[in-house]
Amino acid sequence: MEARPLAAWIGRRVLGAVLTVLAASVVIYGALRLVPGDPVLALTAGRRVTPDQIEALRHRYGLDRGFVQGYLGWLGGAVRLDLGTSLNYQTGVGSLIASRLAVSGLLIGYAAVLAVVAGCAVALAAAVRGGIAARATTLAAAVTTATPPFVAAVVLLSVFAVGLGWFPATGAGDGLAGRLWHLTLPAVAMAAAGFGVLARVGTAAFADELGREHVEVARSRGAGGAALVRRHVVRNALAPLLTVIGLLVAGLFVGTAVVETAFGLDGVGALLVSSVSRRDFPVVQGVALVAVVLFVLVNTLVDLAMPLIDPRVTVGGLGR
């Protein structure tokens, strides 16, 4: 790629990501402003307070400002990594999220590795072998894709934690090994749907590459086995797979809410659930904004990496 077209293309992608985050921030702020009920009344928990005290609380948390003024103030704070103060915890939203990112981050990474490795391996085996392997993969992918994370969590808890006692039912554990052991069932519950999607998309992508002319030519020249699959099939199928992987990894952040609650994990997802029930609007806004930023960031990085992974993808091919 030439330097100028490449720089212009990267600039458009980055600008698109920024505009997407800004649009999402307006929706996040506006949606919570439209929620019925006064968060200050939830904060007082039914205690008797005077109108002056209520007004003081509304002013303290910026709830007395108009939409535009309140949004600009909130967005300006977010740019400075100041997401406001929690109504219930009486501490910074940013510090609350940061203190729980270790658990959620490890859980998301664990689930992503399981989904990607298992999904791509099964898809490749099904495409190469065909027949019964392909049909079994299609069935397994359909079942796991249709299984919501909370259903998978309940099944895994019932069978492997309560029934067999192989894994702990709750808690995040101590140390890296302990955390990985405790997070295995939650990670599997989150990875199940992603595994199904990758298995289906991967099988189609690998099978399509196996039937292409350049693969047949390579076979006629004596190439075969793992070398043929690695050089001519896997590499050329990475582009569509990477797009799906980016969407799945970004979406895992949203899936932590149900799974962390089910397994008693003190992560960002569980913080979001508890904050919604308590009408802790600053925390809900902060977590939602962080989720949007991570989702957009991951998919933008995947988009930018596409020409490097697949030489057939050009700036022109990706759109001007």
C-alpha positions, 0 to 999 in steps of 0.5 A, spaced: 500 500 500 502 507 498 503 511 504 498 516 503 492 512 501 494 507 507 494 513 512 487 516 509 484 509 510 487 509 517 484 516 519 477 514 516 477 508 520 479 512 527 475 517 525 469 512 524 470 509 531 471 516 535 464 518 532 461 511 533 463 512 541 460 519 541 454 517 538 453 511 543 455 516 549 449 520 547 444 514 547 447 512 554 446 518 557 440 520 554 437 513 555 438 513 563 436 520 563 429 517 561 429 512 566 422 513 570 424 515 578 429 519 581 436 516 583 436 521 589 430 517 592 433 511 591 439 513 594 436 516 600 433 509 601 426 511 603 429 515 609 425 522 610 429 528 607 427 535 606 426 538 600 433 542 601 437 536 602 434 533 596 436 539 592 443 539 595 444 531 593 441 533 586 446 538 585 452 534 588 451 529 583 449 533 577 442 531 576 439 538 576 443 540 570 439 540 563 441 535 558 446 538 554 449 541 560 449 535 563 452 531 557 457 535 556 460 535 563 459 528 563 463 527 557 468 532 559 469 528 565 470 521 561 475 524 557 479 525 563 477 518 565 473 521 571 466 517 570 463 521 576 461 518 583 457 512 585 451 514 588 451 508 593 459 506 594 460 514 595 467 513 591 469 514 584 466 510 578 473 509 575 476 506 581 470 501 582 471 499 575 478 498 575 478 494 581 474 489 578 477 489 571 482 484 573 477 478 574 473 480 568 479 481 564 482 474 566 475 471 565 474 474 558 481 472 556 480 465 558 473 465 554 476 468 548 482 463 548 477 457 549 472 459 544 477 461 538 482 455 539 476 450 540 472 453 535 477 453 529 480 446 531 473 443 530 472 447 524 478 445 521 477 438 522 470 438 520 472 441 513 478 437 512 475 430 514 468 432 512 462 427 512 460 425 519 465 430 522 462 435 518 455 433 520 457 433 528 460 439 528 454 443 525 449 439 530 454 441 536 455 449 533 447 449 532 446 447 540 451 451 543 450 457 539 442 457 541 444 456 548 444 462 552 450 464 557 445 463 563 443 456 561 450 454 560 452 457 567 446 453 570 447 446 567 455 447 568 454 449 575 449 443 576 453 438 573 460 439 574 460 444 581 454 441 585 453 434 582 461 432 580 464 437 585 470 437 580 470 445 580 468 450 585 461 453 584 463 461 586 469 465 587 474 467 583 480 464 587 487 466 589 493 466 585 493 465 577 492 458 578 487 458 583 483 464 579 484 459 572 481 453 576 475 458 579 474 461 572 474 455 568 466 454 568 464 461 567 469 461 561 466 455 558 459 458 559 461 464 556 465 461 550 459 456 548 456 461 544 462 463 541 465 456 539 458 455 536 459 461 531 466 460 530 465 452 528 460 454 523 463 460 520 470 456 520 468 450 517 465 454 511 471 458 510 476 452 511 471 448 506 471 454 501 479 455 501 480 447 500 475 447 494 479 453 490 484 452 484 490 454 488 489 448 493 488 443 487 494 446 483 498 445 490 496 438 490 497 436 483 505 438 485 505 434 490 503 438 496 499 435 502 498 434 509 499 439 514 503 444 510 498 444 505 493 446 510 497 451 513 500 455 507 494 455 503 488 454 507 488 456 514 492 463 512 487 465 506 481 463 511 483 468 517 480 474 514 473 472 515 475 468 521 478 474 524 472 479 523 468 474 527 473 473 532 473 480 533 466 481 534 465 475 539 471 477 543 468 484 544 461 481 545 464 477 551 464 484 555 457 484 555 456 477 557 460 477 563 454 480 567 449 474 567 455 469 568 459 473 574 452 474 577 451 466 577 458 464 579 458 469 585 464 473 581 466 480 583 467 483 576 465 489 572 459 485 570 456 483 577 457 491 578 453 493 573 447 488 575 447 491 582 448 498 580 442 497 575 438 494 581 440 500 586 439 505 580 446 507 581 446 511 574 453 514 574 456 506 575 451 504 569 453 509 565 460 508 566 460 501 565 456 502 559 461 507 556 467 502 557 463 496 554 462 501 548 469 503 547 472 496 548 467 493 543 469 499 538 476 499 539 477 491 538 473 491 532 477 497 529 484 494 531 481 488 527 479 492 521 486 495 521 490 488 521 486 485 516 490 488 510 496 485 514 493 478 515 490 477 508 495 480 502 489 480 498 485 485 502 487 492 499 485 499 501 481 500 495 478 493 497 476 495 504 472 501 501 474 508 500 
